[in-house]
Amino acid sequence: MSERETRPFVLEGTRINVRLAEPDDVDAIIAFFVANEAHLTPYGAACAREQMTREHWSDQIERRRAEFFRDDSCRTFIFRRDGGAVAGSANLSEIVRGPFQAAYLGYALAEREQGKGLMHEALTLLLRFAFAELNLHRVMANFMPSNERSRAVLDRLGFTVEGRAKDYLRIDGAWRDHVLTSLTNPAWRP
Ligand SMILES: CC(C)(COP(=O)(O)OP(=O)(O)OC[C@H]1O[C@@H](n2cnc3c(N)ncnc32)[C@H](O)[C@@H]1OP(=O)(O)O)[C@@H](O)C(=O)NCCC(=O)NCCS
C-alpha cells in the first residue's frame, strides 16, 4: 500500500471540508446533482440524468479513489461541516508528471451556496495541497468568457490569464471559447 493510501485524505476548512468521497456519501452526492441540474448544465458541470444513480456513484467513488492513489487525479467534493451536505465539487484532473508537473482545475458550487466565499475557501485548501503535498508546478483552469463568477474566483486566487482558446470545449450542445489561466508554484521542489 502506498504512503498516500495509508493517510486519510481530508482538507479541513472553517466552514467546509474538501475530501475524496466515501461510499456513504452517495446519497448526498446525488442530492447535490439533482438539486443543481439546471444551475450546472450551462457550465458542463451537471451530472447526466442516467448517471444520477447509486450504482453510478458507487462506481465513481471507487474509480476516483483509485485515480488518486495512482497520482492521476484528485477529484473531491466540498462538504459543509455543519450538516455534511455536499456544497460543491473541486477537481484536479489529468495530472501529468515529467517535465510538466501540472493538472487541470475544475469546480462547481451549489446554487444556494454561492456568494459566501465557500469556493475560495475550498480552492485555497486544494491548491495548497496541490503545491505543498502533490508538488505540482502548474495548475490550469479555464472558463467561458461570460462566466464572470468563475473569472472572479480565479482572479482572487492569483491565477494569470494566458490567452483565449476558440471553440475549446463542447458544453451544453455547442463548442465554447474559453479563457485560459494558470497558477504556478513558486516553492516547487525538484
Ligand atoms: C463559479 C462558482 C464556483 C463561483 O461561486 P462564488 O460563490 O461566486 O465563489 P465563492 O464561493 O468564492 O464566493 C465569492 C463571493 O462570496 C463573497 N463572500 C461572502 N463571504 C465571503 C467570505 N467569508 N470569504 C470570501 N468571500 C466571501 C465574495 O465577496 C464573493 O461575492 P461577489 O461575487 O458578489 O463579489 C459558482 O458560480 C458555480 O459553481 N457556477 C457554476 C459552475 C461553474 O461555473 N464552474 C466553473 C466552470 S469554469
The ligand as an SDF file (V2000), in Angstrom:
LIG
                    3D

 48 50  0  0  0  0  0  0  0  0999 V2000
  -18.0430   29.6150  -10.3280 C   0  0  0  0  0  0  0  0  0  0  0  0
  -18.6290   29.4710   -8.9280 C   0  0  0  0  0  0  0  0  0  0  0  0
  -17.9490   28.3440   -8.1830 C   0  0  0  0  0  0  0  0  0  0  0  0
  -18.3840   30.8000   -8.1640 C   0  0  0  0  0  0  0  0  0  0  0  0
  -19.0660   30.7680   -6.9290 O   0  0  0  0  0  0  0  0  0  0  0  0
  -18.9630   32.0250   -5.9230 P   0  0  0  0  0  0  0  0  0  0  0  0
  -19.9020   31.8030   -4.8290 O   0  0  0  0  0  0  0  0  0  0  0  0
  -19.0790   33.2770   -6.7190 O   0  0  0  0  0  0  0  0  0  0  0  0
  -17.4700   31.9310   -5.3990 O   0  0  0  0  0  0  0  0  0  0  0  0
  -17.0060   31.9200   -3.8630 P   0  0  0  0  0  0  0  0  0  0  0  0
  -17.6350   30.7890   -3.1500 O   0  0  0  0  0  0  0  0  0  0  0  0
  -15.5290   32.0150   -3.8690 O   0  0  0  0  0  0  0  0  0  0  0  0
  -17.6830   33.2330   -3.2660 O   0  0  0  0  0  0  0  0  0  0  0  0
  -17.2530   34.5370   -3.6460 C   0  0  0  0  0  0  0  0  0  0  0  0
  -18.3390   35.5330   -3.3080 C   0  0  0  0  0  0  0  0  0  0  0  0
  -18.6930   35.3910   -1.9270 O   0  0  0  0  0  0  0  0  0  0  0  0
  -18.4930   36.6590   -1.2550 C   0  0  0  0  0  0  0  0  0  0  0  0
  -18.1330   36.3340    0.1500 N   0  0  0  0  0  0  0  0  0  0  0  0
  -19.0110   36.3720    1.1730 C   0  0  0  0  0  0  0  0  0  0  0  0
  -18.4160   35.9590    2.3000 N   0  0  0  0  0  0  0  0  0  0  0  0
  -17.1430   35.6610    1.9810 C   0  0  0  0  0  0  0  0  0  0  0  0
  -16.0520   35.1720    2.7390 C   0  0  0  0  0  0  0  0  0  0  0  0
  -16.1610   34.9010    4.0400 N   0  0  0  0  0  0  0  0  0  0  0  0
  -14.8750   34.9640    2.0970 N   0  0  0  0  0  0  0  0  0  0  0  0
  -14.7460   35.2240    0.7820 C   0  0  0  0  0  0  0  0  0  0  0  0
  -15.7680   35.6680    0.0110 N   0  0  0  0  0  0  0  0  0  0  0  0
  -16.9650   35.9000    0.6140 C   0  0  0  0  0  0  0  0  0  0  0  0
  -17.4600   37.3590   -2.0970 C   0  0  0  0  0  0  0  0  0  0  0  0
  -17.4950   38.7530   -1.9290 O   0  0  0  0  0  0  0  0  0  0  0  0
  -17.9300   36.9620   -3.4840 C   0  0  0  0  0  0  0  0  0  0  0  0
  -19.0940   37.6480   -3.7920 O   0  0  0  0  0  0  0  0  0  0  0  0
  -19.2170   38.5450   -5.1350 P   0  0  0  0  0  0  0  0  0  0  0  0
  -19.0860   37.5890   -6.2800 O   0  0  0  0  0  0  0  0  0  0  0  0
  -20.5540   39.1320   -5.0330 O   0  0  0  0  0  0  0  0  0  0  0  0
  -18.0830   39.5080   -5.0810 O   0  0  0  0  0  0  0  0  0  0  0  0
  -20.1640   29.2150   -8.9890 C   0  0  0  0  0  0  0  0  0  0  0  0
  -20.7970   30.3350   -9.5490 O   0  0  0  0  0  0  0  0  0  0  0  0
  -20.5190   27.9790   -9.7920 C   0  0  0  0  0  0  0  0  0  0  0  0
  -20.3450   26.8750   -9.3320 O   0  0  0  0  0  0  0  0  0  0  0  0
  -21.0280   28.1800  -11.0260 N   0  0  0  0  0  0  0  0  0  0  0  0
  -21.4910   27.0790  -11.8710 C   0  0  0  0  0  0  0  0  0  0  0  0
  -20.3690   26.1190  -12.2580 C   0  0  0  0  0  0  0  0  0  0  0  0
  -19.1830   26.8300  -12.8290 C   0  0  0  0  0  0  0  0  0  0  0  0
  -19.2780   27.8670  -13.4420 O   0  0  0  0  0  0  0  0  0  0  0  0
  -17.9900   26.2470  -12.6360 N   0  0  0  0  0  0  0  0  0  0  0  0
  -16.7490   26.7910  -13.1470 C   0  0  0  0  0  0  0  0  0  0  0  0
  -16.5910   26.4650  -14.5820 C   0  0  0  0  0  0  0  0  0  0  0  0
  -15.0910   27.2180  -15.2170 S   0  0  0  0  0  0  0  0  0  0  0  0
  1  2  1  0
  2  3  1  0
  2  4  1  0
  2 36  1  0
  4  5  1  0
  5  6  1  0
  6  7  2  0
  6  8  1  0
  6  9  1  0
  9 10  1  0
 10 11  2  0
 10 12  1  0
 10 13  1  0
 13 14  1  0
 14 15  1  0
 15 16  1  0
 15 30  1  0
 16 17  1  0
 17 18  1  0
 17 28  1  0
 18 19  1  0
 18 27  1  0
 19 20  2  0
 20 21  1  0
 21 22  1  0
 21 27  2  0
 22 23  1  0
 22 24  2  0
 24 25  1  0
 25 26  2  0
 26 27  1  0
 28 29  1  0
 28 30  1  0
 30 31  1  0
 31 32  1  0
 32 33  2  0
 32 34  1  0
 32 35  1  0
 36 37  1  0
 36 38  1  0
 38 39  2  0
 38 40  1  0
 40 41  1  0
 41 42  1  0
 42 43  1  0
 43 44  2  0
 43 45  1  0
 45 46  1  0
 46 47  1  0
 47 48  1  0
M  END
$$$$
